[in-house]
Amino acid sequence: MCFYGMVAKGVVQTFLKNDSSLVKVVQARFIGHVFPGETLIFNYWRVGKTFVFNGTTQERGKEIIVGFVEIAEKPLL
């Protein structure tokens, strides 16, 4: 579950200038497992108002999580 939070935090910090009020929806699907000590690599790309992401393990190259973060045009607060 920690990966879910890491992905959302990465989008907010990197692309939304730490403005979490712009996050409308975060959805993810866990598709693999991670062993202790493995390094995770997250990739993000933007499609309209949505940041699509995936995460892989560096050591094995296995995909472990996929999903998206949808953003609002104006803060939701």
C-alpha positions in Angstrom: 0.0 0.0 0.0 3.0 2.3 0.5 3.5 2.4 -3.3 0.1 3.9 -3.7 1.0 6.8 -1.5 4.4 7.2 -3.1 2.9 7.5 -6.6 0.4 10.1 -5.5 3.0 12.1 -3.6 5.3 12.0 -6.6 2.6 13.5 -8.9 1.7 16.2 -6.3 5.3 17.2 -5.7 6.6 17.0 -9.2 3.7 18.2 -11.4 1.3 20.0 -9.1 3.7 22.2 -7.1 2.7 20.5 -3.9 -1.0 21.5 -4.3 -2.8 18.4 -3.3 -6.2 20.1 -3.6 -5.9 19.6 -7.4 -6.0 15.8 -7.1 -9.4 14.6 -8.1 -9.0 10.8 -8.4 -6.1 8.3 -7.6 -6.6 4.8 -8.8 -4.0 2.0 -8.9 -3.8 -1.7 -9.5 -1.1 -3.8 -7.8 0.1 -6.4 -10.4 3.3 -7.7 -8.9 5.2 -8.2 -5.7 8.4 -6.5 -4.3 11.1 -8.2 -2.3 12.8 -6.4 0.6 15.8 -4.3 -0.7 14.5 -3.9 -4.3 14.7 -0.5 -5.9 11.4 0.9 -7.4 11.3 3.0 -10.5 8.1 5.0 -11.2 7.3 6.4 -14.7 4.7 9.1 -15.3 3.2 10.5 -18.5 0.4 13.0 -19.0 -2.7 12.4 -21.0 -4.9 15.4 -20.9 -5.9 16.0 -17.2 -4.6 12.6 -16.2 -1.1 11.4 -15.1 -0.8 7.7 -16.0 1.9 5.8 -14.1 3.6 2.5 -13.7 6.2 1.2 -11.3 8.8 -1.5 -11.9 11.6 -3.1 -9.9 15.0 -2.1 -11.0 16.6 -5.5 -10.2 14.1 -7.8 -12.0 12.4 -5.3 -14.4 9.0 -6.5 -13.2 6.0 -4.2 -13.3 4.4 -4.0 -9.8 1.8 -1.2 -10.0 -0.1 0.7 -12.8 -2.7 3.4 -12.5 -3.6 7.1 -12.9 -4.0 10.3 -11.1 -6.7 12.6 -12.4 -6.4 16.3 -11.7 -9.0 19.1 -11.4 -8.6 22.4 -13.2 -9.4 24.3 -10.0 -8.7 23.3 -6.4 -11.4 21.0 -5.0 -11.4 22.6 -1.6 
